Amino acid sequence: MKWSVEVNNTSEGFPCLQRTVYTKFWSKLLQKNPKGKLHGQEIIDLINVTISKYYDTAHMEPQVIEDLSPFKKITRKFQIKKGLISKSEAIAIYMEEVKKDLMKNLDFDIKDDISMISASHTNEEEDACIAGEGQQDVDDEEIDLETILKRYQQQLEESSSASTTGKGKEKA
């Protein structure tokens, strides 16, 4: 093993002595083997691949929290509040997350349907109905997601209040 001394500067700018070590291993890496490749080329390639993987992961954008399921979002909100939330607030948060999830997954639009179809327009399937057969009922009312969710929220609040009053009666 050989080494040499050099005068250099540290990263802070102070002069220092540095020792460079030469071994047979490093000198052998610069030589080619009988197949024509450098000795240790596989190791060098593995090091380069590993460095590029680390570089790629360092420059990747962080995952968005939107990947969480609605249940996990609600759980996270409850954990942040740490018990400082009432039942009605918990139900409201739950309903808001359910609404967001429905809007995202069902591709449901709350806006009013303003279509260009005239009132006298009929569908060919409706015209093809044989006499004596019943036609499908067509609701003229539009499904309003807001009212459905409000009704569901009221039912949840009523059932939770009924269960708490029922438990209070059992304890007495």
C-alpha positions as CSV (number, residue, x, y, z in Angstrom):
1,M,0.0,0.0,0.0
2,K,1.4,3.4,-1.0
3,W,0.3,6.8,0.0
4,S,1.3,10.4,-0.7
5,V,0.9,13.6,1.3
6,E,-0.5,16.8,-0.3
7,V,-1.2,20.2,1.2
8,N,-4.7,21.2,0.5
9,N,-7.6,23.3,2.1
10,T,-10.5,22.1,4.1
11,S,-14.1,23.0,3.2
12,E,-13.8,25.9,5.6
13,G,-10.7,27.2,3.9
14,F,-8.1,26.1,6.4
15,P,-4.8,24.6,5.1
16,C,-4.4,20.9,5.9
17,L,-2.4,17.8,5.0
18,Q,-4.2,15.2,3.1
19,R,-3.0,11.7,2.5
20,T,-3.8,9.9,-0.7
21,V,-3.8,6.1,-0.4
22,Y,-2.9,3.8,-3.3
23,T,-3.7,0.1,-3.1
24,K,-3.4,-2.7,-5.6
25,F,-7.2,-2.9,-5.7
26,W,-7.6,0.6,-7.1
27,S,-4.8,0.3,-9.6
28,K,-6.4,-3.0,-10.7
29,L,-9.8,-1.3,-11.3
30,L,-8.2,0.8,-14.0
31,Q,-7.0,-2.3,-15.9
32,K,-9.0,-4.4,-18.3
33,N,-9.7,-8.1,-17.7
34,P,-9.2,-10.7,-20.4
35,K,-12.8,-10.1,-21.6
36,G,-12.0,-6.5,-22.4
37,K,-14.0,-5.0,-19.6
38,L,-12.7,-3.0,-16.6
39,H,-12.2,-4.9,-13.4
40,G,-15.1,-4.1,-11.1
41,Q,-17.3,-2.6,-13.9
42,E,-20.3,-4.4,-12.4
43,I,-19.8,-2.7,-9.1
44,I,-19.4,0.7,-10.8
45,D,-22.6,0.0,-12.7
46,L,-24.5,-1.0,-9.5
47,I,-23.3,2.2,-7.8
48,N,-24.4,4.3,-10.7
49,V,-27.9,2.6,-10.8
50,T,-28.3,3.1,-7.0
51,I,-27.3,6.8,-7.2
52,S,-29.7,7.4,-10.1
53,K,-32.5,5.7,-8.1
54,Y,-31.8,7.9,-5.1
55,Y,-31.7,10.9,-7.4
56,D,-35.1,10.0,-8.9
57,T,-36.7,9.5,-5.5
58,A,-35.3,12.8,-4.2
59,H,-36.8,14.7,-7.2
60,M,-40.2,12.9,-7.2
61,E,-43.2,15.0,-6.2
62,P,-44.6,13.9,-2.8
63,Q,-47.8,11.9,-2.9
64,V,-50.9,14.0,-2.4
65,I,-53.0,13.3,0.6
66,E,-56.1,13.0,-1.7
67,D,-55.2,9.3,-2.1
68,L,-56.7,8.7,1.3
69,S,-60.1,7.1,1.6
70,P,-62.9,9.2,3.1
71,F,-62.8,7.1,6.2
72,K,-59.1,7.8,6.7
73,K,-59.6,11.5,6.2
74,I,-62.4,11.6,8.8
75,T,-60.3,9.6,11.2
76,R,-57.4,12.0,10.7
77,K,-59.6,15.0,11.4
78,F,-60.9,13.4,14.6
79,Q,-57.4,12.6,15.8
80,I,-56.4,16.2,15.2
81,K,-59.3,17.5,17.2
82,K,-58.6,14.9,20.0
83,G,-62.0,14.6,21.5
84,L,-62.9,18.3,21.3
85,I,-65.7,17.6,18.8
86,S,-69.4,17.1,19.4
87,K,-71.5,14.4,17.9
88,S,-73.3,16.8,15.5
89,E,-69.9,18.2,14.3
90,A,-68.7,14.6,13.8
91,I,-71.7,13.8,11.8
92,A,-71.4,17.0,9.8
93,I,-67.7,16.2,9.0
94,Y,-68.7,12.6,8.1
95,M,-71.4,13.8,5.7
96,E,-69.1,16.4,4.1
97,E,-66.6,13.7,3.3
98,V,-69.3,11.3,2.0
99,K,-70.5,14.1,-0.2
100,K,-67.0,14.8,-1.6
101,D,-66.4,11.1,-2.2
102,L,-69.8,10.7,-4.0
103,M,-69.1,13.8,-6.1
104,K,-65.7,12.5,-7.0
105,N,-66.6,8.8,-7.7
106,L,-70.1,9.1,-9.2
107,D,-69.3,12.1,-11.4
108,F,-72.6,13.6,-10.3
109,D,-73.3,17.2,-11.1
110,I,-75.5,19.2,-8.7
111,K,-76.3,21.9,-11.2
112,D,-79.8,22.1,-12.7
113,D,-80.3,20.2,-15.9
114,I,-81.0,22.7,-18.6
115,S,-81.5,20.7,-21.8
116,M,-82.6,21.6,-25.2
117,I,-85.1,18.8,-25.5
118,S,-88.7,20.1,-26.1
119,A,-91.6,19.0,-24.0
120,S,-93.3,17.2,-26.9
121,H,-90.2,15.1,-27.7
122,T,-90.7,11.4,-27.0
123,N,-88.2,8.6,-27.0
124,E,-88.6,5.8,-29.6
125,E,-88.5,3.2,-26.8
126,E,-91.5,4.9,-25.3
127,D,-93.4,4.8,-28.6
128,A,-92.6,1.1,-29.1
129,C,-94.6,0.1,-26.1
130,I,-97.2,-2.7,-26.9
131,A,-100.8,-2.1,-25.8
132,G,-101.4,-3.5,-22.3
133,E,-97.8,-3.2,-21.2
134,G,-96.9,-0.8,-18.5
135,Q,-94.5,2.0,-19.3
136,Q,-91.7,2.8,-16.9
137,D,-92.4,5.5,-14.4
138,V,-90.4,8.6,-15.2
139,D,-89.7,10.9,-12.3
140,D,-90.0,14.5,-13.2
141,E,-88.2,15.4,-10.0
142,E,-84.5,15.7,-10.3
143,I,-82.4,13.8,-7.7
144,D,-80.8,16.5,-5.5
145,L,-77.7,15.2,-3.7
146,E,-77.8,17.9,-1.1
147,T,-81.3,17.0,0.1
148,I,-80.5,13.3,0.2
149,L,-77.4,14.0,2.3
150,K,-79.3,16.4,4.6
151,R,-82.0,13.7,5.2
152,Y,-79.4,11.1,5.9
153,Q,-77.6,13.5,8.3
154,Q,-80.9,14.1,10.1
155,Q,-81.5,10.4,10.4
156,L,-78.0,9.9,11.8
157,E,-78.5,12.6,14.3
158,E,-81.9,11.3,15.4
159,S,-80.6,7.7,15.7
160,S,-77.5,8.9,17.7
161,S,-79.7,11.0,20.0
162,A,-82.1,8.1,20.4
163,S,-79.3,5.7,21.3
164,T,-77.9,8.1,23.9
165,T,-81.3,8.7,25.5
166,G,-81.9,4.9,25.5
167,K,-78.6,4.3,27.3
168,G,-79.4,6.9,29.9
169,K,-82.7,5.2,30.7
170,E,-81.0,1.8,31.0
171,K,-78.5,3.2,33.5
172,A,-81.2,4.7,35.8
